[in-house]
Amino acid sequence: MTSPYTRLETQLVHAGEPSPRIQGAVEMPIFQSSTFEYQGEARYDDVRYLRSNNTPSQVTLHEKLAILEGAESALVSASGMAAISTTLFALLGAGDHLLAHHCLYGGTHDLVTQEFPRHGLGASFIDATRPDTWAVHLTPRTRAIYVEAMTNPLLEVADLAAVVRFARSHGLISIIDNTFASPVNYRPVPAGFDLSLHSATKYLNGHSDIVAGAVAGRRDLVDRIRHQANLLGGALDPHAAFLLKRGLKTLALRVRFQNDSTLAVARFLEAHPRVRCVNYPGLASHPQHARARELFAGCGGVLSFELDGDARAADRFAQRLRIAAVAPSLGGVHTLITRPATTSHAGMAPGERRSLGISDALLRLSVGIEATEDLIEDFGQALEARPA
Ligand SMILES: *Cc1c(COP(=O)(O)O)cnc(C)c1O
């Protein structure tokens, strides 16, 4: 997709919007209609119907997202998991094999470990920070390599440039879940990835009020995914599409503020005597700090940390916070804190969690857009409070 606007901030507001404006409306109306008059469409996928992902609310978002991601084509979906599952089922068939990042988002991990075998699909997990260890997992039926921009909740940064090179040299489709970076901090498609996926529930919408997903990348692949999406049925409804498009307009403002605020909070926590460790790629102490600086414009709004106590102490600390809500999810305007052992990674066996480095006391923080000083003061009071 090309746009007359070359800079991200302007693209966020204007790219893909109807021109001329509909009835002069500065903001595009919501097309709350499931079906549209027949105009001689020849193919099933072209008949205009909400589930077919070709109505005005959806098409406008597709154009905007393709331009933001520097991609040929894009598609929105009813959730991040709809984007991920539809993509994998569109591209892999019985007997095919996937190389997958070893520390996947919980839903994706369960999809690969629990649903893949039922459909005759295979997968091997790789340490995405160590390219020399990948080739041994290849099979004659390996079709794709799937990684995440930053892992949850340890914020590990894979060798993304090596993923692109490896995929090209072995004829694999390269797929990245770019949710944690957002196109403000990293644009995978211009960097060589075939597909960039999002839980648009997080930064793209950014207000914790819808679930949505997105796929951007090569046109031939997005076309296959769109056809699969039309059959599996996880289409985004017009009202959620309206909210997503509204959220997108402030994406750059929000994410850049969150980059700066999160780095300040990370530095405060790291310097505090009651904090054992902080995981944030923006900190010089992070094992992939140099790579993150090379790849990303900023490191986003998520960090994780451990206090000098057990899981109960971590829960008490979280309850003492006045600003952060104790809730899963991330990437919105509200600051949220969660203990992954009880939420995103509760489905994993405790031994598997520990082998990935996720202790029961680890807390994950998603920094919102509240004043940085207020957040730091709030963490300060909760850290200083006498244990109950
Ligand atoms: C939340 C999330 C998902 C799933 O998205 P939903 O919108 O909840 O379906 C996938 N990947 C990552 C990295 C996420 O954070």
The ligand as an SDF file (V2000), in Angstrom:
LIG
                    3D

 15 15  0  0  0  0  0  0  0  0999 V2000
   -2.9570  -10.4230   24.0690 C   0  0  0  0  0  0  0  0  0  0  0  0
   -2.0060  -11.0500   23.1290 C   0  0  0  0  0  0  0  0  0  0  0  0
   -2.4580  -11.9480   22.1560 C   0  0  0  0  0  0  0  0  0  0  0  0
   -3.9060  -12.3780   22.0520 C   0  0  0  0  0  0  0  0  0  0  0  0
   -4.7020  -11.3080   21.6860 O   0  0  0  0  0  0  0  0  0  0  0  0
   -6.2980  -11.2310   21.9780 P   0  0  0  0  0  0  0  0  0  0  0  0
   -6.6490   -9.9200   21.3710 O   0  0  0  0  0  0  0  0  0  0  0  0
   -6.4580  -11.2850   23.4700 O   0  0  0  0  0  0  0  0  0  0  0  0
   -6.9240  -12.3940   21.3210 O   0  0  0  0  0  0  0  0  0  0  0  0
   -1.5220  -12.4680   21.2880 C   0  0  0  0  0  0  0  0  0  0  0  0
   -0.2150  -12.1520   21.3710 N   0  0  0  0  0  0  0  0  0  0  0  0
    0.2470  -11.2940   22.3010 C   0  0  0  0  0  0  0  0  0  0  0  0
    1.7010  -10.9840   22.3380 C   0  0  0  0  0  0  0  0  0  0  0  0
   -0.6290  -10.7200   23.2140 C   0  0  0  0  0  0  0  0  0  0  0  0
   -0.1680   -9.8800   24.1430 O   0  0  0  0  0  0  0  0  0  0  0  0
  1  2  1  0
  2  3  1  0
  2 14  2  0
  3  4  1  0
  3 10  2  0
  4  5  1  0
  5  6  1  0
  6  7  2  0
  6  8  1  0
  6  9  1  0
 10 11  1  0
 11 12  2  0
 12 13  1  0
 12 14  1  0
 14 15  1  0
M  END
$$$$
